[in-house]
Amino acid sequence: MKNDLKIAIGADHAGFDYKQAIAKWLNADNLKDFGTYAADSVDYPDFAHPVASAVENGGFDFGILICGSANGVAITANKHQGIRAAICWNEELALLARKHNNANIVCIPARFISIDEAEKIVKTFLETDFEGGRHANRVGKIAC
């Protein structure tokens, strides 16, 4: 994995255990944990917005967001103009999100996949480059 990447990570209560496991597995010096810091019930936007802002303003290369379905964090993160957050429940989706959509935040559905699969998804997401070409034109049309 690319060691120089700056990664922002966040989760709600449903994704807390996955966030902890992924952060430990990544063991990256350039990883910032935006919370939550316990398994108590919280509101996912409180963690998705700071991660999205950190990526959007260029302070971080990529973001990882985790909640039960990944829908809440993805919807929230995608409110940010410079964010392309993709829900990924397998490695192929993570690969395509990067290659074709230049996604900059991966959203993990903790209630539907294993931690092992989540780690594989994150690895694929972080190691895959944007393909550009015909995809660059399409990505350029996303912003409102």
DSSP file (Angstrom, degrees, kcal/mol; ACC not computed):
  #  RESIDUE AA STRUCTURE BP1 BP2  ACC     N-H-->O    O-->H-N    N-H-->O    O-->H-N    TCO  KAPPA ALPHA  PHI   PSI    X-CA   Y-CA   Z-CA
    1    1 A M              0   0    0      0, 0.0     2,-0.5     0, 0.0   126,-0.1   0.000 360.0 360.0 360.0 149.8    0.0    0.0    0.0
    2    2 A K    >   -     0   0    0    124,-0.2     3,-0.8     1,-0.2   124,-0.0  -0.528 360.0-163.2 -67.9 116.8    1.1    3.6   -0.7
    3    3 A N  T 3  S+     0   0    0     -2,-0.5    27,-0.3     1,-0.2    26,-0.2   0.674  79.6  62.2 -79.6 -17.4    2.7    4.7    2.6
    4    4 A D  T 3  S+     0   0    0      2,-0.1    -1,-0.2    25,-0.1     2,-0.1   0.431  75.0 117.8 -91.2   2.3    2.6    8.4    1.9
    5    5 A L    <   -     0   0    0     -3,-0.8     2,-0.6    55,-0.1    25,-0.3  -0.451  59.3-139.9 -70.8 138.9   -1.2    8.7    1.6
    6    6 A K        -     0   0    0     -2,-0.1    55,-1.9    23,-0.1    56,-1.7  -0.905  26.6-169.2 -98.4 121.9   -3.0   11.0    4.1
    7    7 A I  E     -ab  31  62A   0     23,-2.5    25,-2.6    -2,-0.6     2,-0.4  -0.943  15.7-158.3-123.1 131.5   -6.2    9.2    5.1
    8    8 A A  E     -ab  32  63A   0     54,-2.5    56,-2.4    -2,-0.4     2,-0.4  -0.882  17.2-172.4-102.4 136.6   -9.2   10.5    7.1
    9    9 A I  E     +ab  33  64A   0     23,-2.5    25,-3.3    -2,-0.4     2,-0.3  -0.983  11.0 159.0-133.7 144.2  -11.4    8.0    8.8
   10   10 A G  E     + b   0  65A   0     54,-2.2    56,-1.6    -2,-0.4     2,-0.3  -0.988   6.5 173.6-158.3 158.9  -14.7    8.2   10.6
   11   11 A A  E     - b   0  66A   0     24,-2.5    56,-0.2    -2,-0.3     2,-0.1  -0.986  25.1-124.7-159.0 160.0  -17.7    6.1   11.6
   12   12 A D    >>  -     0   0    0     54,-1.7     3,-0.8    -2,-0.3     4,-0.6  -0.310  56.4 -77.2 -94.0-169.4  -20.9    6.2   13.6
   13   13 A H  G >4 S+     0   0    0      1,-0.3     3,-0.7     2,-0.2     4,-0.4   0.847 131.1  55.4 -61.1 -36.0  -21.7    3.7   16.3
   14   14 A A  G 34 S+     0   0    0      1,-0.2    -1,-0.3     2,-0.1     4,-0.2   0.786 115.9  38.3 -69.4 -25.3  -22.6    0.9   13.8
   15   15 A G  G <> S+     0   0    0     -3,-0.8     4,-2.9    51,-0.4    -1,-0.2   0.389  86.6 102.3-102.9   2.3  -19.2    1.3   12.2
   16   16 A F  H <X S+     0   0    0     -3,-0.7     4,-2.5    -4,-0.6     5,-0.2   0.918  82.6  45.6 -55.4 -51.7  -17.1    1.9   15.3
   17   17 A D  H  > S+     0   0    0     -4,-0.4     4,-2.2     1,-0.2    -1,-0.2   0.886 114.9  48.8 -62.1 -38.6  -15.6   -1.6   15.6
   18   18 A Y  H  > S+     0   0    0     -4,-0.2     4,-3.1     2,-0.2     5,-0.3   0.910 109.9  51.9 -66.3 -41.8  -14.8   -1.7   11.9
   19   19 A K  H  X S+     0   0    0     -4,-2.9     4,-2.7     1,-0.2     5,-0.2   0.928 110.6  48.0 -60.3 -44.8  -13.2    1.7   12.1
   20   20 A Q  H  X S+     0   0    0     -4,-2.5     4,-2.1    -5,-0.2    -1,-0.2   0.923 114.4  46.0 -61.6 -44.6  -11.0    0.6   15.0
   21   21 A A  H  X S+     0   0    0     -4,-2.2     4,-2.6    -5,-0.2    -2,-0.2   0.913 114.3  46.9 -66.7 -43.3  -10.0   -2.6   13.1
   22   22 A I  H  X S+     0   0    0     -4,-3.1     4,-2.9     2,-0.2     5,-0.2   0.910 111.9  50.6 -66.8 -42.3   -9.3   -0.8    9.8
   23   23 A A  H  X S+     0   0    0     -4,-2.7     4,-1.9    -5,-0.3     5,-0.4   0.913 113.6  45.4 -61.7 -42.3   -7.3    1.9   11.6
   24   24 A K  H  < S+     0   0    0     -4,-2.1    -2,-0.2    -5,-0.2    -1,-0.2   0.916 113.9  49.3 -66.1 -43.1   -5.2   -0.7   13.4
   25   25 A W  H  < S+     0   0    0     -4,-2.6    -2,-0.2     1,-0.2    -1,-0.2   0.897 111.2  48.9 -63.6 -42.4   -4.8   -2.7   10.2
   26   26 A L  H  < S-     0   0    0     -4,-2.9    -1,-0.2    -5,-0.2    -2,-0.2   0.885  80.6-173.1 -65.0 -38.3   -3.7    0.3    8.2
   27   27 A N     <  +     0   0    0     -4,-1.9     2,-0.4    -5,-0.2    -3,-0.1   0.880  23.4 166.3  45.5  46.9   -1.2    1.3   10.9
   28   28 A A    >   -     0   0    0     -5,-0.4     3,-1.0     1,-0.1    -1,-0.2  -0.753  43.8-149.8-100.4 137.5   -0.5    4.5    9.0
   29   29 A D  T 3  S+     0   0    0     -2,-0.4    -1,-0.1     1,-0.2   -25,-0.1   0.789 100.6  55.3 -68.4 -28.0    1.3    7.5   10.4
   30   30 A N  T 3  S+     0   0    0    -27,-0.3   -23,-2.5   -25,-0.3     2,-0.5  -0.048  82.3 114.0 -98.8  31.4   -0.8    9.7    8.1
   31   31 A L  E <   -a    7   0A   0     -3,-1.0     2,-0.5   -25,-0.2   -23,-0.2  -0.891  45.8-165.7-105.1 129.2   -4.2    8.5    9.4
   32   32 A K  E     -a    8   0A   0    -25,-2.6   -23,-2.5    -2,-0.5     2,-0.7  -0.969  11.0-146.5-117.2 127.0   -6.5   10.8   11.3
   33   33 A D  E     -a    9   0A   0     -2,-0.5   -23,-0.2   -25,-0.2     3,-0.1  -0.811  13.2-175.7 -92.9 116.1   -9.5    9.5   13.2
   34   34 A F        -     0   0    0    -25,-3.3   -24,-0.2    -2,-0.7    -1,-0.1   0.248  46.6-151.4 -95.5  11.2  -12.4   11.8   13.2
   35   35 A G        -     0   0    0      1,-0.3   -24,-2.5   -26,-0.3    -1,-0.3  -0.277  69.0-164.4  94.6 179.2  -14.5    9.6   15.5
   36   36 A T        -     0   0    0    -26,-0.3    -1,-0.3    -3,-0.1    -2,-0.0   0.602  36.6-169.1 -69.6 163.1  -16.7    8.3   16.9
   37   37 A Y        +     0   0    0     -2,-0.2     2,-0.3    -3,-0.1   -25,-0.1   0.217  64.7  32.9-112.4  13.1  -14.6    7.1   19.8
   38   38 A A  S    S-     0   0    0      2,-0.2    -2,-0.1     0, 0.0   -22,-0.1  -0.962  81.3-110.0-158.0 167.6  -17.1    4.8   21.4
   39   39 A A  S    S+     0   0    0     -2,-0.3     3,-0.1   -23,-0.1     2,-0.1   0.321  74.6 122.8 -88.7   8.6  -19.9    2.4   20.4
   40   40 A D  S    S-     0   0    0      1,-0.1    -2,-0.2   -28,-0.0   -27,-0.1  -0.399  78.4 -84.4 -69.6 148.7  -22.6    4.6   21.9
   41   41 A S        +     0   0    0    -28,-0.1     2,-0.3   -29,-0.1    -1,-0.1  -0.282  62.1 161.0 -57.9 130.8  -25.4    5.8   19.6
   42   42 A V        -     0   0    0     -3,-0.1     2,-0.6    -6,-0.0   -29,-0.2  -0.847  43.8 -94.9-141.3 175.1  -24.4    8.9   17.6
   43   43 A D    >   -     0   0    0     -2,-0.3     3,-1.6     1,-0.1     4,-0.3  -0.885  26.9-142.2-101.3 121.7  -25.5   10.8   14.4
   44   44 A Y  T >> S+     0   0    0     -2,-0.6     4,-2.4     1,-0.3     3,-1.7   0.782  95.6  64.5 -57.1 -33.0  -23.4    9.8   11.3
   45   45 A P  H 3> S+     0   0    0      0, 0.0     4,-2.1     0, 0.0    -1,-0.3   0.828  90.2  68.3 -61.8 -26.5  -23.3   13.4    9.8
   46   46 A D  H <4 S+     0   0    0     -3,-1.6    -2,-0.2     1,-0.2   -34,-0.0   0.699 115.0  26.8 -63.9 -17.2  -21.3   14.5   12.8
   47   47 A F  H <> S+     0   0    0     -3,-1.7     4,-1.5    -4,-0.3    -1,-0.2   0.662 117.2  57.8-114.6 -30.8  -18.4   12.3   11.5
   48   48 A A  H  X S+     0   0    0     -4,-2.4     4,-2.7     2,-0.2     5,-0.2   0.907 103.8  53.4 -69.6 -41.4  -19.1   12.2    7.8
   49   49 A H  H  X S+     0   0    0     -4,-2.1     4,-2.9    -5,-0.2     5,-0.2   0.936 108.9  47.4 -62.5 -46.9  -18.9   16.0    7.4
   50   50 A P  H  > S+     0   0    0      0, 0.0     4,-2.2     0, 0.0    -1,-0.2   0.901 114.3  47.2 -62.5 -38.4  -15.5   16.4    9.1
   51   51 A V  H  X S+     0   0    0     -4,-1.5     4,-1.9     2,-0.2     5,-0.2   0.943 114.2  47.3 -64.9 -46.8  -14.0   13.6    7.0
   52   52 A A  H  X S+     0   0    0     -4,-2.7     4,-3.1     1,-0.2     5,-0.2   0.910 112.5  49.3 -61.9 -42.5  -15.5   15.0    3.8
   53   53 A S  H  X S+     0   0    0     -4,-2.9     4,-2.5    -5,-0.2     6,-0.3   0.902 108.5  53.6 -62.7 -40.7  -14.3   18.5    4.6
   54   54 A A  H  <>S+     0   0    0     -4,-2.2     6,-1.3    -5,-0.2     5,-1.1   0.874 115.7  39.1 -63.5 -37.7  -10.8   17.2    5.4
   55   55 A V  H ><5S+     0   0    0     -4,-1.9     3,-1.4     4,-0.2    -2,-0.2   0.906 114.6  53.7 -76.3 -43.8  -10.6   15.5    2.0
   56   56 A E  H 3<5S+     0   0    0     -4,-3.1    -2,-0.2     1,-0.3    -3,-0.2   0.868 107.0  50.6 -61.0 -38.7  -12.3   18.3    0.1
   57   57 A N  T 3<5S-     0   0    0     -4,-2.5    -1,-0.3    -5,-0.2    -2,-0.2   0.441 116.9-111.6 -84.1   3.0   -9.9   21.0    1.4
   58   58 A G  T < 5S+     0   0    0     -3,-1.4    -3,-0.2     2,-0.3    -2,-0.1   0.469  86.0 118.1  87.6   1.6   -6.9   18.9    0.3
   59   59 A G  S   <S+     0   0    0     -5,-1.1     2,-0.3    -6,-0.3    -4,-0.2   0.746  80.3  34.0 -71.2 -22.4   -5.6   18.1    3.8
   60   60 A F        -     0   0    0     -6,-1.3    -2,-0.3    -5,-0.1   -53,-0.2  -0.979  67.2-144.8-135.5 146.2   -6.1   14.4    3.1
   61   61 A D  S    S+     0   0    0    -55,-1.9     2,-0.3    -2,-0.3   -54,-0.2   0.895  82.8   4.7 -74.4 -42.0   -5.8   12.2    0.0
   62   62 A F  E     -b    7   0A   0    -56,-1.7   -54,-2.5     2,-0.0     2,-0.3  -0.940  62.0-143.4-143.0 160.1   -8.7    9.9    0.8
   63   63 A G  E     -bc   8 105A   0     41,-2.1    43,-2.4    -2,-0.3     2,-0.4  -0.930   2.1-157.5-125.2 153.2  -11.4    9.2    3.3
   64   64 A I  E     -bc   9 106A   0    -56,-2.4   -54,-2.2    -2,-0.3     2,-0.4  -0.997  15.0-177.9-127.2 123.7  -12.9    6.1    4.8
   65   65 A L  E     -bc  10 107A   0     41,-2.7    43,-2.8    -2,-0.4     2,-0.4  -0.972   2.3-171.7-125.1 140.3  -16.4    6.3    6.2
   66   66 A I  E     +bc  11 108A   0    -56,-1.6   -54,-1.7    -2,-0.4   -51,-0.4  -0.993  17.5 142.2-136.6 129.5  -18.3    3.5    7.9
   67   67 A C  E     - c   0 109A   0     41,-1.7    43,-2.3    -2,-0.4    44,-0.3  -0.861  63.3 -79.4-146.3-175.4  -21.9    3.1    9.1
   68   68 A G  S    S+     0   0    0     -2,-0.3    43,-2.1    41,-0.2    44,-0.3   0.930 125.5   7.6 -57.0 -52.8  -24.4    0.3    9.1
   69   69 A S  S    S-     0   0    0     40,-0.2    -1,-0.2    41,-0.1    38,-0.1   0.590  91.3-129.1-104.0 -14.6  -25.5    0.5    5.5
   70   70 A A  S  > S+     0   0    0     38,-0.3     4,-1.8    17,-0.1     5,-0.2   0.210  85.9 102.9  77.6 -11.0  -23.0    3.1    4.2
   71   71 A N  H  > S+     0   0    0      2,-0.2     4,-2.9     1,-0.2     5,-0.3   0.940  75.2  49.6 -66.1 -47.5  -25.9    5.0    2.8
   72   72 A G  H  > S+     0   0    0      1,-0.2     4,-2.2     2,-0.2     5,-0.2   0.923 114.5  42.9 -60.6 -46.7  -26.0    7.7    5.5
   73   73 A V  H  > S+     0   0    0      2,-0.2     4,-2.7     1,-0.2    -1,-0.2   0.872 115.3  50.4 -69.5 -35.0  -22.3    8.5    5.4
   74   74 A A  H  X S+     0   0    0     -4,-1.8     4,-2.4     2,-0.2    11,-0.2   0.934 111.1  47.5 -67.8 -45.7  -22.3    8.5    1.6
   75   75 A I  H  < S+     0   0    0     -4,-2.9     4,-0.3     2,-0.2    -2,-0.2   0.929 115.8  46.0 -59.8 -45.3  -25.3   10.8    1.2
   76   76 A T  H >< S+     0   0    0     -4,-2.2     3,-1.6    -5,-0.3     4,-0.3   0.950 113.5  47.0 -63.5 -51.0  -23.8   13.2    3.8
   77   77 A A  H >< S+     0   0    0     -4,-2.7     3,-1.8     1,-0.3    -1,-0.2   0.872 105.3  60.5 -61.3 -37.5  -20.3   13.2    2.3
   78   78 A N  T 3< S+     0   0    0     -4,-2.4    -1,-0.3     1,-0.3    -2,-0.2   0.538  85.8  76.2 -72.8  -4.7  -21.6   13.7   -1.3
   79   79 A K  T <  S+     0   0    0     -3,-1.6     2,-0.4    -4,-0.3    -1,-0.3   0.707  78.5  89.9 -71.3 -20.0  -23.2   17.0   -0.2
   80   80 A H  S X  S-     0   0    0     -3,-1.8     3,-1.9    -4,-0.3   -27,-0.0  -0.672  81.7-136.5 -82.0 128.3  -19.7   18.3   -0.4
   81   81 A Q  T 3  S+     0   0    0     -2,-0.4    -1,-0.1     1,-0.3    63,-0.0   0.820 100.0  45.4 -55.6 -38.5  -18.9   19.7   -3.8
   82   82 A G  T 3  S+     0   0    0    -30,-0.1     2,-0.4    61,-0.1    -1,-0.3   0.259  95.4  98.1 -93.1  13.8  -15.4   18.2   -4.1
   83   83 A I    <   -     0   0    0     -3,-1.9     2,-0.4    -6,-0.2    20,-0.1  -0.836  44.0-175.9-109.7 140.1  -16.3   14.7   -2.8
   84   84 A R        -     0   0    0     -2,-0.4    20,-1.6    18,-0.1    21,-1.4  -0.827  19.1-176.3-127.6  89.6  -17.1   11.6   -4.7
   85   85 A A  E     -d  105   0A   0     -2,-0.4     2,-0.4   -11,-0.2    21,-0.2  -0.765   4.7-163.9 -94.3 129.9  -18.0    9.1   -2.0
   86   86 A A  E     -d  106   0A   0     19,-2.6    21,-3.1    -2,-0.5     2,-0.6  -0.946  17.8-134.8-120.3 130.8  -18.7    5.5   -3.2
   87   87 A I  E     -d  107   0A   0     -2,-0.4     2,-0.5    19,-0.2    21,-0.2  -0.722  31.0-176.3 -78.8 123.2  -20.5    2.8   -1.3
   88   88 A C        +     0   0    0     19,-2.5     3,-0.1    -2,-0.6    33,-0.1  -0.981  25.1 166.0-129.4 122.5  -18.4   -0.4   -1.7
   89   89 A W  S    S+     0   0    0     -2,-0.5     2,-0.3    19,-0.1    -1,-0.1   0.308  73.8  28.6-114.9   4.9  -19.4   -3.8   -0.5
   90   90 A N  S  > S-     0   0    0      1,-0.1     4,-1.6    23,-0.1     3,-0.2  -0.971  85.1-104.5-153.9 169.4  -16.8   -5.8   -2.5
   91   91 A E  H  > S+     0   0    0     -2,-0.3     4,-2.6     1,-0.2     5,-0.2   0.851 114.2  58.7 -66.2 -36.0  -13.4   -5.3   -4.0
   92   92 A E  H  > S+     0   0    0      1,-0.2     4,-2.5     2,-0.2    -1,-0.2   0.905 105.9  48.9 -62.8 -41.1  -14.7   -4.9   -7.6
   93   93 A L  H  > S+     0   0    0      2,-0.2     4,-2.5     1,-0.2    -1,-0.2   0.895 111.1  50.4 -64.6 -38.9  -16.8   -1.9   -6.7
   94   94 A A  H  X S+     0   0    0     -4,-1.6     4,-1.6     2,-0.2    -2,-0.2   0.914 110.8  49.6 -63.3 -42.9  -13.9   -0.3   -4.9
   95   95 A L  H  X S+     0   0    0     -4,-2.6     4,-3.0     1,-0.2     5,-0.2   0.938 114.8  43.1 -60.3 -49.1  -11.7   -0.9   -8.0
   96   96 A L  H  X>S+     0   0    0     -4,-2.5     4,-2.5     1,-0.2     5,-1.0   0.852 107.5  59.9 -69.5 -34.7  -14.3    0.6  -10.3
   97   97 A A  H  <5S+     0   0    0     -4,-2.5     6,-2.6    -5,-0.2     4,-0.5   0.884 115.9  35.0 -60.0 -37.6  -15.1    3.5   -7.9
   98   98 A R  H  X5S+     0   0    0     -4,-1.6     4,-1.1     4,-0.2    33,-0.2   0.937 121.9  44.0 -79.9 -50.9  -11.4    4.6   -8.2
   99   99 A K  H  <5S+     0   0    0     -4,-3.0    32,-2.1    31,-0.2    33,-0.5   0.903 130.4  20.3 -63.8 -44.0  -10.7    3.7  -11.8
  100  100 A H  T  <5S+     0   0    0     -4,-2.5    -3,-0.2    -5,-0.2    39,-0.2   0.759 135.0  30.5-101.6 -28.4  -13.9    5.1  -13.4
  101  101 A N  T  4<S-     0   0    0     -5,-1.0    -3,-0.2    -4,-0.5    -2,-0.1   0.477  87.0-133.1-112.9  -4.7  -15.3    7.6  -10.9
  102  102 A N     <  -     0   0    0     -4,-1.1    -4,-0.2    -6,-0.3   -18,-0.1   0.875  36.0-169.0  50.3  40.3  -12.1    8.9   -9.2
  103  103 A A        -     0   0    0     -6,-2.6   -18,-0.2     1,-0.1    -1,-0.2  -0.297  18.4-169.7 -58.9 141.9  -13.9    8.4   -5.9
  104  104 A N        +     0   0    0    -20,-1.6   -41,-2.1     1,-0.2     2,-0.4   0.434  70.0  48.6-116.1  -3.0  -12.0   10.0   -3.0
  105  105 A I  E     -cd  63  85A   0    -21,-1.4   -19,-2.6   -43,-0.2     2,-0.5  -0.990  67.9-153.0-135.5 129.9  -14.0    8.5   -0.1
  106  106 A V  E     -cd  64  86A   0    -43,-2.4   -41,-2.7    -2,-0.4     2,-0.5  -0.874  10.4-154.3 -99.9 133.2  -14.9    4.8    0.3
  107  107 A C  E     -cd  65  87A   0    -21,-3.1   -19,-2.5    -2,-0.5   -41,-0.2  -0.938   7.8-157.7-113.0 123.1  -18.1    4.1    2.3
  108  108 A I  E     -c   66   0A   0    -43,-2.8   -41,-1.7    -2,-0.5     2,-1.1  -0.850  12.9-142.6-107.0 129.4  -18.3    0.7    4.0
  109  109 A P  E >>  -c   67   0A   0      0, 0.0     3,-2.1     0, 0.0     4,-0.8  -0.725  18.4-173.0 -90.2  91.7  -21.5   -1.0    5.1
  110  110 A A  T 34 S+     0   0    0    -43,-2.3     3,-0.3    -2,-1.1   -42,-0.2   0.764  78.3  57.4 -59.3 -30.1  -20.5   -2.6    8.4
  111  111 A R  T 34 S+     0   0    0    -43,-2.1    -1,-0.3   -44,-0.3   -42,-0.1   0.511 111.6  42.3 -80.5  -2.1  -23.7   -4.5    8.9
  112  112 A F  T <4 S+     0   0    0     -3,-2.1     2,-0.3   -44,-0.3    -1,-0.2   0.501 111.3  41.8-124.4  -7.1  -23.4   -6.4    5.5
  113  113 A I  S  < S-     0   0    0     -4,-0.8     2,-0.1    -3,-0.3    -1,-0.1  -0.920  78.8-104.4-137.6 164.4  -19.7   -7.4    5.2
  114  114 A S     >  -     0   0    0     -2,-0.3     4,-2.3     1,-0.1     5,-0.1  -0.422  31.0-114.4 -82.6 162.5  -17.0   -8.9    7.4
  115  115 A I  H  > S+     0   0    0      2,-0.2     4,-2.4     1,-0.2     5,-0.2   0.893 118.8  56.4 -61.7 -39.3  -14.1   -6.8    8.7
  116  116 A D  H  > S+     0   0    0      1,-0.2     4,-1.8     2,-0.2    -1,-0.2   0.925 109.0  45.3 -58.6 -45.7  -11.8   -8.9    6.5
  117  117 A E  H  > S+     0   0    0      1,-0.2     4,-2.4     2,-0.2    -1,-0.2   0.891 110.0  55.2 -65.6 -39.4  -13.7   -7.9    3.4
  118  118 A A  H  X S+     0   0    0     -4,-2.3     4,-2.5     1,-0.2    -2,-0.2   0.906 107.4  49.9 -60.1 -41.5  -13.8   -4.3    4.6
  119  119 A E  H  X S+     0   0    0     -4,-2.4     4,-2.5     1,-0.2    -1,-0.2   0.894 110.2  50.1 -65.0 -39.4  -10.0   -4.4    4.8
  120  120 A K  H  X S+     0   0    0     -4,-1.8     4,-2.5     2,-0.2    -2,-0.2   0.891 110.4  50.5 -64.6 -39.3   -9.7   -5.8    1.3
  121  121 A I  H  X S+     0   0    0     -4,-2.4     4,-2.8     2,-0.2    -2,-0.2   0.937 111.5  47.3 -63.3 -47.6  -12.0   -3.1    0.0
  122  122 A V  H  X S+     0   0    0     -4,-2.5     4,-2.7     2,-0.2     5,-0.2   0.915 111.8  51.0 -61.3 -43.5  -10.0   -0.4    1.6
  123  123 A K  H  X S+     0   0    0     -4,-2.5     4,-1.8     2,-0.2    -2,-0.2   0.942 112.8  45.2 -59.7 -48.8   -6.7   -1.9    0.3
  124  124 A T  H  X S+     0   0    0     -4,-2.5     4,-1.0     1,-0.2    -2,-0.2   0.921 113.6  50.5 -60.8 -45.2   -8.1   -2.1   -3.3
  125  125 A F  H >< S+     0   0    0     -4,-2.8     3,-0.5     1,-0.2    -2,-0.2   0.927 113.7  43.6 -59.4 -47.5   -9.5    1.5   -3.0
  126  126 A L  H 3< S+     0   0    0     -4,-2.7    -1,-0.2     1,-0.2    -2,-0.2   0.755 115.9  47.4 -73.5 -24.7   -6.3    3.0   -1.8
  127  127 A E  H 3< S+     0   0    0     -4,-1.8     2,-0.4    -5,-0.2    -1,-0.2   0.544  92.9  91.6 -94.3  -7.4   -4.1    1.1   -4.3
  128  128 A T    <<  -     0   0    0     -4,-1.0     2,-0.2    -3,-0.5     3,-0.0  -0.758  64.0-147.2 -96.4 132.1   -6.1    1.8   -7.4
  129  129 A D        -     0   0    0     -2,-0.4     2,-0.2     1,-0.1   -27,-0.1  -0.618  27.9 -98.4 -92.1 153.4   -5.4    4.8   -9.6
  130  130 A F        -     0   0    0     -2,-0.2   -31,-0.2     1,-0.1   -30,-0.1  -0.529  26.7-145.6 -67.4 133.8   -7.9    6.8  -11.6
  131  131 A E        -     0   0    0    -32,-2.1    -1,-0.1   -33,-0.2   -31,-0.1   0.757  26.7-172.6 -76.3 -26.6   -7.9    5.7  -15.2
  132  132 A G    >   +     0   0    0    -33,-0.5     3,-1.9     1,-0.1    -1,-0.2  -0.427  42.6  94.7  68.5-140.9   -8.6    9.1  -16.6
  133  133 A G  T >> S-     0   0    0      1,-0.3     3,-1.1     2,-0.2     4,-0.9  -0.283 106.9  -1.3  57.6-133.8   -9.3    9.2  -20.3
  134  134 A R  H 3> S+     0   0    0      1,-0.3     4,-1.1     2,-0.2    -1,-0.3   0.765 134.0  61.1 -60.7 -24.4  -13.0    9.0  -21.2
  135  135 A H  H <> S+     0   0    0     -3,-1.9     4,-2.8     1,-0.2    -1,-0.3   0.815  93.5  63.0 -72.5 -30.1  -13.8    8.8  -17.5
  136  136 A A  H <> S+     0   0    0     -3,-1.1     4,-2.1     1,-0.2    -1,-0.2   0.895 101.3  51.5 -62.9 -40.0  -12.2   12.2  -16.8
  137  137 A N  H  X S+     0   0    0     -4,-0.9     4,-0.6     2,-0.2    -1,-0.2   0.915 112.0  46.8 -61.7 -42.8  -14.8   13.9  -18.9
  138  138 A R  H >< S+     0   0    0     -4,-1.1     3,-1.3     1,-0.2     4,-0.3   0.926 111.7  49.1 -66.5 -45.8  -17.6   12.2  -17.1
  139  139 A V  H >< S+     0   0    0     -4,-2.8     3,-1.6     1,-0.3     4,-0.5   0.869 104.7  61.2 -62.1 -35.4  -16.2   12.9  -13.7
  140  140 A G  H 3< S+     0   0    0     -4,-2.1    -1,-0.3     1,-0.3    -2,-0.2   0.694 100.4  54.9 -63.4 -19.0  -15.8   16.5  -14.8
  141  141 A K  T << S+     0   0    0     -3,-1.3    -1,-0.3    -4,-0.6    -2,-0.2   0.439  86.2  84.4 -92.7  -1.6  -19.6   16.7  -15.3
  142  142 A I    <   +     0   0    0     -3,-1.6    -1,-0.1    -4,-0.3    -2,-0.1   0.929  68.1  86.4 -70.4 -45.6  -20.5   15.6  -11.7
  143  143 A A              0   0    0     -4,-0.5   -61,-0.1     1,-0.1   -62,-0.0  -0.214 360.0 360.0 -61.5 145.0  -20.2   18.9   -9.9
  144  144 A C              0   0    0    -63,-0.0    -1,-0.1     0, 0.0    -2,-0.0   0.421 360.0 360.0 -84.3 360.0  -23.3   21.2   -9.9
